[in-house]
């Protein structure tokens, strides 16, 4: 028999309960049959692949399955017994499933007489790694053994154990069956509770949350929710590293998106295994259930209005992974290669993370990261900036100063130059604030880069020109327009509530804004990864046409800051409309097909969902409506909301500036008013 070919398993229709390092993945029926990614997972291993319920000899008719929170789902079914008359079932079944491995199955009776229900649950597992299951390579089903009030399976380095309360009346290990005879009184209920757990074998292989050998280096392989019960607290779940922010908006869907996105982010929050007090947000299910450096930094940066704790924990975790040995990689943060679409070779997420690190620290400093925490992270930021200067000095061929990606022989990407320019300017301010040298040299290099970029990267055409997506090593521009150009508008926050200068001049910025707001780029649901008129466009292409939420959010915030509020508002409303269709759990990406009057956004079958940058991008998109620009070291905060008020009036409470509660209201006329702030914080211009 030929070996199976790895094939990514779709997740777009699955109900994913996340409380990393625990997960529960279910179809809408709630019946776990071992198909695709179905199962309970713990520490990157599938603890259960089968959990199928039969009542009175038949499967319940499931009428509803939905998430009720990031870490829990509810399934409702009915049971018809032999001899029942009429269309109305007398027995209903409620299954509450939690990411932590708990399932509570309750049988409710509306019958006038006592009912005896024969119940059986078929259980099984392969103890496969998540990484293998995600590409369609599960393991063979393991043989069960009776263990206590349930079953146990043994595999390489671990045991899976399921216990049941009440204990079953019969357990058939060979078939993986637990059986009960439940007597349900008239109008009464009976409940069976299962708990699936993982026991590691001493000396067995250490498996990380992404399904590979442990270390936080990212993945190994390429209606609003309303809680029916409180989230289940677990000792290994981290404290929430951001404030309990709340949005109230004329468009109530925005409130649901904000709440749902923060719930998803907490489901992906993880303790660093090296320093458990440090918390970061994993990239997403199923591909990046560990620390994905660039995505963790984007998430931390976008959540700075909710406090600096997540940024501090993420930066500390990445500082520990930074290359500290002398050599060409000194100061670089490791990261995997990433597909870049049909017109460019793969890029390196480590380059992006290294350039993001000093910018995130500098902006956290502006939002109020305590001085001692900032100072503790300064050596790592200095190493990142030293790496930037070394790479820029080494790049030659008449284009000295551009930053290649990957280093040293990759092309010069426009977004990489934007990240490098931002890192230099914000890093220079940070160095100055702590009395360190090299700030002037970084500003001088950034000024030279602006000059070179405005002529070397700009491609003139009859429509007014555009930035090249990249320059190849031979200097040839690749003029295709994609969403990565939005990073040119994300210049970074400096002192006095100001934004740093960008790589484009004013006229070029206005032209880019027109292009991003045009129908070739704006699908109506968000920004396409590649313009619809470009060669190689594919609405399902990861980097060649699909809508990516976090780049849409970057574009909307950048457009608003550059004065193009209508284009920013259109992107914001498009993502909000898409979120409504996705049940306020936005996927990492979705198809870039053009919106129609009766259409809906089309899921991408291989997108992470939940995804950190999508959830954080949604939060960033909504908070950007208020236009907050703090400068805590100078004791000021500026509020520059969108005058167009695209979602109507909004009120944001539970934010954090200077480590103190902050609240702001924006009227339907686009007027902002601070309602709560730290003592001594002054309103800037």
N, C-alpha and C positions, 0 to 999 in steps of 0.2 A: 504494500500500500504506500503510495507516494506521500512524503511529508506534507503536512498542511501548510499553506501559505499564510503568513500573518496578514490579517485584515482587520483594520480598526472597527470596533464594535460601536454601533450607534447608541447615543445616549439621549437624543433629543426628546424621546417620548417617555423616558424613565422618570420615576419619582425618586430623587436622590436625597436622602436624609444625611446630613453631614454634621459631625462633631469630631473633627480630626483629633486623634488618629483613627476614629471609628466612623463607619459608613454603613448605610443600608440602602440598597438599590432595588427598586421594585417596579414591575409593570403596573398598569392601572388596575389590574385585577387583584393585586396583592399576593397572588400565588407565585412563589419562587419555585421555578422548575429547572434551574440550571442553565436557562437560555441566556446567551449574551453575557451581560455584566450582572445579572441578577444575583443578589446575595447580601449577607452581612459580612463586613470586612473589619479587620482590626490589625493595626500595625502593618498594613500592606499585604495581609493574607486573607483569603476568603474563608471565613469561619463556617458559614453555611451557604450552600448553593441551592439547596432544596428546602422549602418549607411550604408544603401544599396541604390544604385543609379539605377534609371531606366530612360531611354531616349526613347521617341517615343514608349513607351509601353514595352520595352525590356531592359534587362541588357546589358551594353556595353560588347563587346568581348575584354577581357583584354589580351594584348599580352606581357606585361612586367610589373613586379613589383619588385622593388629593393630599397635597402637603398642607399641614396646619402650622408649620414652622420650619426653619431651616433644618432642624434635627429630628423631625417627626412627621408621620403620615397617618392618615385615617382611611380605612376601607369599610364600606357598608355593603352588606349583601343580605339576601333573603334565602330562606330554606322552605321548600314545600315537601311535606311528608305524604306518604302514601295515604290516600283516603281523604285528604283535605278537599273541601268543596269551595267553589267560588274563586274569584280572581285574587282575593286578598291573602297574602301569606301571613301566618301567625308567628313565625319565628324569624327574627332578624339577627344578623351577626355583625358585630363591630370589632374590627381589628385595629388596634393602635400599635404602630411600629415605631421604634426609636433607633437612632443611629448607634446607641451604646450597646445594642444587642438584645434589648428587651422587646418582647411582643406580648400584648395583653389582648386575649380573644374573649369577648363577652357575648353570650347568647341571651337574647331578650325574648320572652314569650308573651304573646297577647292572647294565648289560648285560655279558655274557661276552665280547662281541666289540667292536671299535672301532665307533663310531657317528659318522656324518656328519649334522650338524644344519643345515639351512638356517634361518637366523634373519633376520628383518627387523623393524625398529622404525620405526613411522610417527610422525613428529614434526611439530609445527606450533604456531603461536602467533598471537595477535592484538595482543600488547603492550598490552593494555587496562589501564586503571587498576583497581585492586581495588575502588574505590568504585563503578564502573560495573558490573563483573562481579557484585558482591554484590546488585545490584538487577535482575539479569537483562538488562543492556544491554551485552553483550560487543561487541567490535569485529569487523570482517571479518578473516578469516584472511589473513595476509600471505604473499607469495610468498617462497620460500626460495631461497638460493643456496649452492652448495658452498663451504665455507670450511675449509681445513686438513683435519683428520680428521673433519669434521662438517658442520654447516649453520649458516647465518646468516640472520637476518631483520632488516629495517630498518623502523623506524616513527618516529613523531614524537619526536625528541629522544633516541632510544636505539636500540641494536642488541641483539638476543638472539642468543647464540652457544651452540651445543652442540658439544662435542668428544667423541670416542670413543676408547677404548683397549681393544683394538687398533683400528687404523684399519679402517674397513669396506672390504670388497672392491669394493663398488659403492655409489654415492650417486646417487640420482635426485631432483634438486632439485624438479622440477615436482610430484612426488607427496610430497615430504618424507620419502623412504625412505632408510634405511641398511640395507645387506645384508651378511651374513657367511655363510661356509660353515665351520662349526666342526667339527673332528675331535676327538672326545672318546674318550680311551682307556678300556679296560675298568676299571670302578671308579674312573674319574678325573673330573675337572671342568674346565670352561673358564669364564672370566669375561669379561664385557664391562662396562666402566665408562664411564658418561656423566657429563659435567659441564655443567650449564646455567648460563650467566652473563649478566649485563646490562652493556653498555657504554654509558655516557652520552655523548651527542654534545655537544661543547663549544658553549655558547650555547643548548642546548635547555632546555625548561622543567624546573625543579627539582621533582621529585615526592617528596612525603613518604611515610612509611610507611603512612599511612592511605589513600593513593591520591589525595589532593588536593594542591594546591600546598603547598610545604613551609612549615610552622611548626607547632609542637607545641600545637595548640589543640583536640585531641580529634578525633573522627571527622567526616568531611565529610558523611555521609549517615546520614538516619535508618535379674576376677582381677588383681591388682597388676601393674604393669609390671616387667619384669626386662630389663636391658640385655644385648644380645648382644655389644655392643662398647662401648668407652669413648666418651663424648660427643666430638664432633668439635670441636676447638678452632679458633677463627677469630680473626684479628687484630682484627676489628671487633666481636667479642662482648665485653661488659663483664665485669670480674671480678664474681663473685657478691657482692652487697652485703649479705649476712647470713651468719651462722655456719652450720656444718654440724650443725644440730639433728637430734636423733633421738628418736623415741618408741618405747618398748617397753611394750605394754599387754596385759592378759589377753585382750582382744579384738584379735586380730592384724589385723583390718580397719582399726583406727585407725592402726596403724603404716603400712599401705599408703597410707591417705589422707594422712597427714602427708608421707610421702616423695613421693607423686605430686603433691600440691599444690605443694610447694616446687620440684619439677622443672618444673611448668607455669609457676610464677612466674618462674623463671629464663629459660624460653623467651620470656616476654613482657618481660624486662628490656631496657632500651635506654639507650644513651648520649644525653645531651642534645646536640643538634647544635651548640649555642652553646658549651657547656663539656663536652667529652667525658669528663672525669673524674667528672662528676655523672651518676648513674644513677637512673632511675625505672622503674616498671613500667607498661607500656601497658595500656589498658582491656581489650582482648580482641579475638579474631577472630570475625567479620570486620568489625565495625562501628566498633571503636575501637582501631585498631592504632597509635595515637600517644598523646600525653600527654592524658589525660582528667583534668582537675585534681582534681575531687572524688574520683574512684575511685583516683587515684594516692595521694592523702592517706589515704584509708581503708586502702589496702593498706599503706602505710608505717606507719600507726598500729598496725595489727593485727600487724605483724611486729617491733614494738619489742622483744619478748622475745628476738629473734635478733640484737640489736644495733641501733645507731642510724645506721649508714652509709646505709641506704636512706632513712630519714627526712631526713637531712641533705641528700642529693643531690636528693631530691624537693622539699624546701622551697627550696633554692637555685634550682632550675629554675623554680619557680612565682614566686619573688620577682622574677625577671627579667621575668616577664610582667605583674606587678602594675601597675595604673594609677597612674602617678606624676604626671600632669598635674593642676594645680589644677582643682577642679570637683566635681560631685556624685559622680563615680565614683572620686575619689581614694582609693586604698587597696584598691579592689576587685580581685579576681582574676577575669579574664574566664572565662566558661563558657557553654556552649550551653544552650538551653531543653530541657526533658525532659518527656515525657508524664507526667501525674499521675493518670490514670484518669478515670472518667466523672463524678466529682463535683467536679473542680477543674480550673482552667486549668493549662497547663504551668508547671512550676517552673524556676528558673534554677540550674544546677549551679555557676555562678560565686558565687552567694550562699552556697551550701553550702561551697564551697572556701574562701571568704574567712573564714567562721566556723570552719572546721576548722583553718586554718593556725596560729593562736596556740595552739589546744588541742594539736595534734600537737607543736609546739615545746616547750610546757610539759611534756608527758608524756615527750618524748625527754630533756628536762633531768632528769626524775626517774629515768629509766632509765640515765642516765650519759653523755649527750651532752657531750663536752668543753666546758669553759666558753668557750674562744675561739670554737668553732663556734656555740654558742648566742648569744654576744654579736654575732657577725657577722650573725645572722639577726634580731636584735632590732628593727632599724629597720623591717623588713617586717612583723613581728608588730605593732608599734606602729601602723603604717598601717592594718592590718586592724581593730584595735581602735578606732582613730579613725573609720574608716568605720562601724563598728557604732554608736558613740555618735551620729554624725551622723544615721544613718538612723533610729535609735530616737527621737531628738529631733524629727525631722521628721514622724514618723507621727502623724496627728491623729485627728479624728473622735471625741474622747472616749476613745480607746484609746491615747493617747500612750505610747510605750515599746515596743509590740509591733513586731516586725521583719517588714515585708511581703516577699513573695517571689512574683514578681519585684518589684524596687524600681523606681518608687515606688508603683505602683498595684495591686500584686498582693494576694491575700488573705493573711491571717495564718495560716500553717500551724503545727500543733502541733510538728512535727519541727524547723522553723526556729527556733521559740522555744527548743527544747531545745538546738540547736546554739549559739544566741546566748547562752543562760544559761551553758553550759559554757565558751564562749570568754571570757565576762566573768570568771568565777571563776578559771579556770586562768590567763587572761591577767593578772589582778590579782596572783596569786602570782608570776608571772614578772617583772612590773614591779617588785614589791617586792624580789625577789632581786637585781635589778640596779640598785637605788637610783633607780628612775624614778618619776615621779608618775603620777597617775590611777588607781592601784590602788584607793584608797578610793572614788572615784566609780564605778568599775565594780562594786564590791561593793554599793554602795548601789542602783545601778540593778538589779542582779540580785535583790536582796531585794525591791524594788518589783515586779519582774516576777513573782516567785514569788507575791506577794500577789494580783496581778491575775489571774494564770493560774489559780490554784486556785479562784477564783470565776467568772471570765469564760469559761474553757474547759471547765469541768466541767459536764456535762449530766446532771441527775438523771433517773432512770427507775426503774421497779419492780424492776429486776434489780440495783440498787445504784449505777447511774450509770456514766458513761464519759467519757473526754476527747473533746472535739470534734476531728474531723480538721482543721478549720480554721474560722476566722471570716471571713466575707466582708467586703468593704469597708463594707457597711452594718451590720455587727455581727451578722448572722445566723449562728448556728452550724450547721455541717454535721456531724451526729453520727455519721456512718458510721465503723465500727471497722475499722482496717486495720493492717498491719504497721509503718507509720511511727510508730505510737504506742510501739513498742518503744524508740525513741530517748529517750523520757522516762525510761527506766531507765538510760540510759548517761550518767552524770553527770560522769565524768572523775576522774582521779587527782590528789589534792593531797598535801600534806606528811604525813609520819608514817604512811604506809601507809593513809591515809583516802581515802574517796571524797567528792567534793563533794556538798553537798545538792542534791536534785532539785527540779523544778518542782511535783511532787505531794507532798501530805502523806502520812503513814504509811497512813491508811485508804484514800486514793485509790490509793496504790501497790499495796496488797494487792488492791483491787478490779481494777485493771488486770492484775495477775498472774493472777487467776482468769479473766479474759476471754481473755488470751493463751494460757493453758493449756487452755482449753475446746475442744470439738470444732468449733466454728464457725471458730476460728482455726488450731488445730493440725490439719493434714491427716493426720498420721501420718508424713509425709515431711518436715515442716518447716512454717514459719509462712506462712499465706496472705497475699497482699498486701491482700486485702479479705475480711472475714468471709463465710462461706458463706450467712449469712442476710440479708446486706445487699442492698439493691436495686443492680442493676448488676453483681452478682458474675458473673465469668466465669473459670473455672479456667485459661484460657489468657491472661487479660488481664495485660499487662505490670505494671500497677499496680492491677489489679482482681480479683485472685484467684490468680495464679501464685505459687509459692513462690520467694522470693529468698533465696539462701543467706546472703548477708552480713547481711541484716536478721534472719534466724533466729539467726545467731551472736550478733548484738548483743542480741537478746531473751534468749537462753539465758544469756549472761554477766550481763546485767542482772538477770534473775530469780534467779540464784545469789547475786549480791551483795546482793539484797534479802531473802534468806532463803527463797526459794521453790525449793528444790533439786529437788524431784520434777518440777516443771514444766520446769525447766532440763534435767534429765536426760532427760526424754521428748523434748524437741526435739533434744538432742544425739544420742540414739539414732536418731531418725527420719532425721536428715541422714546419719548413718553408714550406715544401711540403704539410703538412696537412693544414696550414693556407691558402694556395692557393686554396685548395678545399673548405674551409669554407668562402671564400670571405673576408679573412683577419679579420674576427671577430671570434677568437678562442673561443670555448665553454670551460666551466670549465673542462670538460672531454669528451672523446669519446672512442669508443670501442677499446680494445687492440688486435683486430684480426691482424694476421700477414700480413704484406704488400705483395702484389703480383705485378707483372709487369703491369697488367692492372687494378689494384684496386684503391680504394679511401678510405680514412678514413670514418668509419661508425659513424654517430651521435649517441649520447646517448639521448634518448627521454626526460629524466628528468634533464639534465644538465642545469645549469644557462648559459644564453647567452643573453647579454654580462655578463661576469664574471670578477671581479676585479683581482683576482689572476692569471687568464689566460692572461689577457691583460698586467698586470704588469710583469708576467713571460716572455712574449714575449719580452718586452722592456729589461728586465734583460738579457735574452739570447743573444740579439743582442749587447748590450753595453759590455757584458762580453768578447766579441771578442777583445776588446781593452785592457783588463786587467788593468783597472785603480785602483790605491790604494793610495788615498790621506792621508796625515797627516797634516792638516791645522795648528794645534797648533804648529807643528815643522816647518811649512813653506815649506813642500815638497809634491811632488806627483810623484808616480812611474807609469810607463807605461810598462806593460808586456803582449803584445798581443800574441795571438796564432800564433806560427811560421808556422803552416800549412795553415793559412788563408783560412778556409774552404769555405767562401763565396767570395773569391777574395779580392780586395782592398775595403776598407771602409773609409768613412770620416764622423765623428760625429761632428756636430756643435750645438751651443745653449745649451751645457751642463753647469753645474755650479759647481765650486770648490771655496771655500772661498767666496761664495756669489757673485762671479764674473764670466763672460763668460769664457767658456773653450771649446776648440776644439782640436781634435786629428785626425790624419790620419794614417792608417795602409796600407802598401803596399801589393802587391800580394806575396811578399817574407816574409811577416809577420814582417816587420820592422815598429815600431811606431815612430811618430813624433808629438810633441805638436805644434799646430799652433796658439793657443790663450790661455792665462792664466793670472791670477791676477798678478799685479806687486809684485815682491818680492818672488813669489812662485818658488822654486827651483826643478829641476828634480832630483828625488831620484834614488837610484840604483835599 
